[in-house]
Amino acid sequence: MAKYALILVDLLNDFITGPISTERAPEIVQPNRRLIDAAHEKGIPVIYANDCHTPEIDHEFVVWGPHAVVGTKGAEVVPELTPTDKDYIVPKKRYSGFYGTELELLLRELGVDTVIITGWQTDCCCRHTAADAFFRGYKIIIPREATDTDTLENYLSGLAYLKKNYGADVCYVDELIDRL
């Protein structure tokens, strides 16, 4: 039987309603809320992998401009998805939730073998988090409605990439909730 963890990538104000958002971004909030509630109900760990950048010196600013700066409202999880005191917060400075963070150690200590990855930028931050999960031997599940990116084309190619290259189980939220 699988031991799951739900990893929510960059569900932050700057990405969902702020300068890095698009009109597509808010659509993933409610599916993520449903997954969080299901995970809590079933005792599945909920982990927020949140961009958390140092002002003025972060390398990602070269590509994206300032965003998710430590201590700003933009770096906070959107109010509808606020973590509980039972959830885990993993600050990250690069696209992957694993790179330079304690995510791998946390997953090992929790005994996880399967990660459910959701969040903003299917083709970037979710993709790099999935890559690092795959390289570490985790099974990967990507719930369709709980991740998205700037355009439909980038979203669909991102899902196809995850399925083809990492064997990700790309499914629907309702289907996943029924399986948990």
N, C-alpha and C positions, 0 to 999 in steps of 0.2 A: 504494500500500500504506500502511495506517495506521501511524502512529508512536504507540504507546501509552505511557501512564504509569498506574500503579496508585496511587490516592490513598486511603489508609485514614484515615477520619475518626473521631477520638475513641475509639479502641480502648484505653481507659485503665481502670485499676483502678476508679476512682470510677464509671465508666459501666457497666462489665461486671459487676463484683462488689460495688461499693460503694453509696454513698447515692443515686446517680441511676440505678441499675440496676433492672431488673424480672426476673422469672423468665425472660423471653424473651431477655434480653441474652446469656447464655453460649452460646446456640444459634448465634450468628454466628462464634464463634471458629474452629471447624474449617473452615468454608468459606473464611474469610479466610486460614487457614494454607495451604490448598490453592492459593489464588490467589497468595499470596506465593511459594510454592515454584515454581509455574509461571512467574511473572514472573522470578524469579531464573534459572531454567533457560533462559528465552528471551531474557535480556538486557533485559528491560523494567524501567525505573526504578520503584522502590518508594518512595513518599513518604508519610510519616506526618504528617497535619495534626492536631496535638494541642492541645487546650485547655491553656492555660498561664496561670493567673490570679495576679494580684498579691494578696496577702492584704489583706483588709478594704476595698479600694477599687474592686474590679472591678464594673462596671455589671451584668454578668450575675447577680451575687449577688442582686440585687433580685428576679429571677424564680426562680432555681434554688437559692439559698442557696450557701454556700461549697462549691466543688468544684474539682478539678484545680488546686489551689494549688501554685505553684512550690515545688519542693523536697520535696514530700510523696509518699508512696507512691501516693496516689490519682491523682497526675498522671503516673505511669509507665505505659507500655504493658503490657498484661497479659503475664505471663511466657511464655505459649504463642506470642506474636507478637512477641517482642523483636526490634527492628531489628538488622540486621547493620551492619558498618562500611561496606558498599556502599550502604546505604539512606540516604534523606534525611529529616531531621526539620524540619518547619516548625511552629514554635510559633504559636498563634493565640489571640486574646483575645475573639473574637466567633464567631458561628455559622459563618460562611463561612471556608473555608481560604484564601481570597484576600484578605479584608478586612484591611488593615494588615499584610500579610505579604509575603514574598519569593516566594510560590508562582508567580505569573505569570512573573517573571523566570526562575526555575528551569525552568519548563516550556518557555519560549522557548529558553533555552540548550540544553535537551535535544532541541529540535526536535519536540516533541510536538504532535500535532493531535487526538488522541483520548484522553479521560480515562475511566478506569474508577474509579467512585466507590463505595466501600463504607463501612460503619461504623454507628455508633450514631446513632439518631434520623433515620430516613428522612425524616420530615416536618419536620425542623428543620435540623440542621447539615449533613446530606447534601443536603437541598433547597437550602439557601442556597449551598453550595459548587457545586452543579450550576447554579444560576442564574447565579452569577458566571462559571462556565466557559462557559455558553451565551452570555452577553453579550460574552465575549472571543473567540467564534468556535470554541470546541472542540466536537467531537462528544463525546457523553456515552453511556457504557455503565453500567448499573446491574445488577449480578448479584443476583438476588432473595435467595438464601440468605445473602448476605454483608452484608446490611443489615437492620435491624429498628428497631422503636420500642416504646413502652410498651404499645400495644394492637394487636390484629389490625386493627381498623377504621382506626386512624391509619396503620398500615403500608400497608394496601391503598390508602387514599386518597393517601398520599404517593407510592407508585409510580405511580398513575394521573396524579397531578399532574405528575410528572417526565416521563412519556411524552407527555402532552397538550401541556404548555407549553414543553418544551425538546426535544422529539423524542428523548428518551432511548431508547436500545435497552435495554429491560428483558428480561433473559435469565436463563438458569440457569447456574450456575457450570460444570458439565460442558460445556455448549454453548460457553461463552466460552473455556474452556481449549483446546478442540478448534480454535477459530478463531485463537488467538494464534500 
